[in-house]
Amino acid sequence: MASRQTRQRILDAALTMFNAQGEPNVTTNHIADELEISPGNLYYHFRNKDDIIEQLFSRFDTRMDEALTPPEGRLPELEDIWLQLHLVFECIWDYRFLYRDLVEILSRNRRLRIRFARILKRADDSAHEVMRGLTQAGVIRASAAELDAASTNVLVLATFWLNYASVRGDKDEQLAIREGIVQVMMLLAPFLRDAERVHLNQLMQAYLD
């Protein structure tokens, strides 16, 4: 039990420090110092920093998989997309070091590069499935090419919006998430039927207020 608790503390501390300081600026010694344990104790649980990152990535992967799960047994509605986006944005924010330091991390870790590519593929499949579902439900009208382009745009914007907000200097995490969700939903607006467009405007107004 104590060993599992120490392992969990190391992961939690590493995540906090990576998010706050940037993964390249944090060493295993920094993490051990933060927890007031010896480097040897840390290495008992993790081989190196990349091992810690891989374990954090596994937690991120599991949470993202849950966020991308579409509604079962029925076609999606606008509210479903809104909720899914909120879960995705919160997951990205909680593991934001993975996105901010993405090139650095993936350039030195082939396994993570493959796993991150799988997440993007899963997210892309989910976006296409949702767009097809909205079409079948009569919520949107679009050609196959338009659906394909819109799905890709949704994925790209959702994936990198918080990076953009950070570079822009946004300090309010929740506001950045809300604005990102609105921006993604606005990508759907040109394809919505009139009644659904009114519904979307009502949702946005209530959400931003």
C-alpha positions as CSV (number, residue, x, y, z in Angstrom):
1,M,0.0,0.0,0.0
2,A,2.8,2.5,0.9
3,S,4.6,1.7,-2.3
4,R,1.5,2.4,-4.4
5,Q,0.9,5.6,-2.5
6,T,4.5,6.7,-3.2
7,R,4.2,5.9,-6.8
8,Q,0.9,7.9,-7.0
9,R,2.5,10.8,-5.3
10,I,5.4,10.8,-7.8
11,L,3.0,10.8,-10.7
12,D,0.9,13.6,-9.2
13,A,3.8,15.8,-8.4
14,A,5.4,15.2,-11.8
15,L,2.2,16.2,-13.6
16,T,1.9,19.4,-11.5
17,M,5.5,20.3,-12.1
18,F,5.5,19.5,-15.8
19,N,2.3,21.6,-16.3
20,A,3.7,24.5,-14.3
21,Q,7.3,24.6,-15.4
22,G,7.4,22.7,-18.7
23,E,8.6,19.1,-19.0
24,P,12.1,19.9,-20.3
25,N,12.8,22.0,-17.2
26,V,11.9,19.3,-14.7
27,T,14.3,16.5,-13.8
28,T,13.8,13.4,-11.6
29,N,15.9,15.1,-9.0
30,H,13.5,18.1,-9.0
31,I,10.6,15.7,-8.5
32,A,12.3,13.8,-5.7
33,D,13.2,17.1,-4.0
34,E,9.6,18.3,-4.2
35,L,8.4,15.1,-2.5
36,E,11.3,15.1,0.0
37,I,12.3,11.6,-1.0
38,S,15.7,10.3,-2.3
39,P,16.4,9.9,-6.0
40,G,16.9,6.2,-5.3
41,N,13.4,5.9,-3.9
42,L,12.0,7.5,-7.1
43,Y,14.1,5.2,-9.3
44,Y,12.7,2.2,-7.3
45,H,9.3,3.1,-8.8
46,F,10.3,4.6,-12.2
47,R,13.3,3.8,-14.4
48,N,13.7,7.5,-15.6
49,K,11.7,10.6,-16.5
50,D,10.4,9.1,-19.7
51,D,9.0,6.2,-17.7
52,I,7.1,8.7,-15.6
53,I,5.8,10.5,-18.7
54,E,4.6,7.2,-20.2
55,Q,2.6,6.4,-17.1
56,L,1.1,9.9,-17.1
57,F,0.3,9.4,-20.8
58,S,-1.5,6.1,-19.9
59,R,-3.7,8.0,-17.5
60,F,-4.3,10.7,-20.1
61,D,-5.1,8.1,-22.8
62,T,-7.7,6.4,-20.6
63,R,-9.4,9.7,-19.7
64,M,-9.4,10.8,-23.3
65,D,-10.9,7.5,-24.5
66,E,-13.8,8.0,-22.0
67,A,-14.3,11.6,-23.2
68,L,-14.5,10.5,-26.9
69,T,-17.1,7.9,-26.3
70,P,-20.2,8.8,-28.3
71,P,-23.8,8.3,-26.9
72,E,-25.0,4.8,-27.1
73,G,-28.2,3.6,-28.7
74,R,-29.2,6.9,-30.3
75,L,-28.0,9.6,-32.7
76,P,-26.0,12.5,-31.2
77,E,-27.5,15.9,-30.5
78,L,-25.8,19.4,-30.1
79,E,-25.8,19.0,-26.3
80,D,-23.8,15.7,-26.7
81,I,-21.2,17.5,-28.8
82,W,-21.0,20.3,-26.2
83,L,-20.5,17.8,-23.3
84,Q,-17.9,15.8,-25.2
85,L,-15.9,18.9,-26.1
86,H,-16.0,20.0,-22.5
87,L,-14.6,16.7,-21.3
88,V,-11.9,16.7,-24.1
89,F,-10.8,20.3,-23.3
90,E,-10.6,19.6,-19.5
91,C,-8.5,16.5,-20.2
92,I,-6.1,18.5,-22.5
93,W,-5.9,21.2,-19.8
94,D,-5.1,18.7,-17.0
95,Y,-2.3,17.2,-19.2
96,R,-1.4,20.3,-21.0
97,F,2.4,19.7,-20.8
98,L,1.9,16.9,-23.3
99,Y,0.6,19.4,-25.9
100,R,2.9,22.3,-25.0
101,D,6.0,20.2,-25.1
102,L,4.6,17.8,-27.7
103,V,7.4,18.0,-30.3
104,E,10.2,17.7,-27.6
105,I,8.5,14.6,-26.0
106,L,7.6,12.7,-29.1
107,S,11.0,13.4,-30.8
108,R,12.8,11.3,-28.2
109,N,10.1,8.6,-27.5
110,R,9.0,6.5,-30.3
111,R,6.4,4.6,-28.2
112,L,4.7,7.8,-27.2
113,R,4.8,9.0,-30.8
114,I,2.9,5.9,-31.9
115,R,0.4,6.1,-29.0
116,F,-0.3,9.8,-29.6
117,A,-0.9,9.1,-33.3
118,R,-3.4,6.5,-32.2
119,I,-5.2,9.0,-30.0
120,L,-5.4,11.5,-32.9
121,K,-6.8,8.7,-35.1
122,R,-9.4,7.8,-32.6
123,A,-10.4,11.4,-32.1
124,D,-10.6,11.8,-35.9
125,D,-12.8,8.7,-36.2
126,S,-15.0,10.1,-33.4
127,A,-15.3,13.5,-35.0
128,H,-16.3,11.9,-38.3
129,E,-18.8,9.5,-36.6
130,V,-20.4,12.4,-34.7
131,M,-20.7,14.5,-37.9
132,R,-22.3,11.6,-39.7
133,G,-24.7,11.1,-36.8
134,L,-25.7,14.7,-36.8
135,T,-26.4,14.4,-40.6
136,Q,-28.5,11.3,-40.0
137,A,-30.4,13.0,-37.2
138,G,-31.2,15.9,-39.6
139,V,-29.3,18.4,-37.5
140,I,-26.9,19.4,-40.2
141,R,-26.8,19.4,-44.0
142,A,-23.5,18.9,-45.7
143,S,-21.8,17.0,-48.6
144,A,-19.4,14.2,-47.9
145,A,-16.4,16.4,-48.7
146,E,-17.8,19.2,-46.4
147,L,-18.3,16.7,-43.5
148,D,-14.7,15.4,-44.0
149,A,-13.2,18.9,-43.9
150,A,-15.4,20.0,-41.0
151,S,-14.4,16.9,-39.0
152,T,-10.7,17.6,-39.5
153,N,-11.1,21.2,-38.6
154,V,-13.0,20.3,-35.4
155,L,-10.1,17.9,-34.4
156,V,-7.3,20.4,-35.2
157,L,-9.0,23.3,-33.4
158,A,-10.0,21.2,-30.3
159,T,-6.5,19.7,-30.1
160,F,-4.5,22.9,-30.2
161,W,-6.9,25.6,-29.0
162,L,-5.4,25.7,-25.4
163,N,-1.9,26.1,-26.8
164,Y,-3.2,29.0,-28.8
165,A,-4.9,30.5,-25.7
166,S,-1.7,30.1,-23.7
167,V,0.5,31.8,-26.4
168,R,-2.1,34.6,-26.5
169,G,-1.6,35.1,-22.8
170,D,-5.0,33.9,-21.5
171,K,-4.8,33.4,-17.7
172,D,-8.4,32.3,-17.0
173,E,-8.4,28.5,-17.6
174,Q,-12.2,28.1,-17.5
175,L,-12.8,31.0,-19.8
176,A,-10.2,29.6,-22.3
177,I,-12.0,26.3,-22.2
178,R,-15.4,27.9,-22.7
179,E,-14.2,30.1,-25.6
180,G,-12.5,27.0,-27.2
181,I,-15.8,25.1,-27.1
182,V,-17.7,28.0,-28.6
183,Q,-15.1,28.3,-31.4
184,V,-15.4,24.6,-32.2
185,M,-19.2,24.7,-32.2
186,M,-19.1,27.7,-34.5
187,L,-17.5,25.4,-37.1
188,L,-20.8,23.5,-37.3
189,A,-23.0,26.6,-37.6
190,P,-22.8,26.9,-41.4
191,F,-24.2,23.4,-41.8
192,L,-27.0,23.6,-39.2
193,R,-30.6,23.8,-40.2
194,D,-32.4,27.0,-39.2
195,A,-34.0,25.7,-36.0
196,E,-30.7,24.0,-34.9
197,R,-28.8,27.2,-35.6
198,V,-31.2,29.1,-33.3
199,H,-30.7,26.4,-30.7
200,L,-26.9,26.7,-31.0
201,N,-27.1,30.4,-30.4
202,Q,-29.2,29.9,-27.3
203,L,-26.7,27.3,-26.0
204,M,-23.8,29.7,-26.6
205,Q,-25.5,32.6,-24.9
206,A,-26.4,30.6,-21.8
207,Y,-22.9,29.0,-21.7
208,L,-21.0,32.3,-21.9
209,D,-23.3,34.1,-19.5
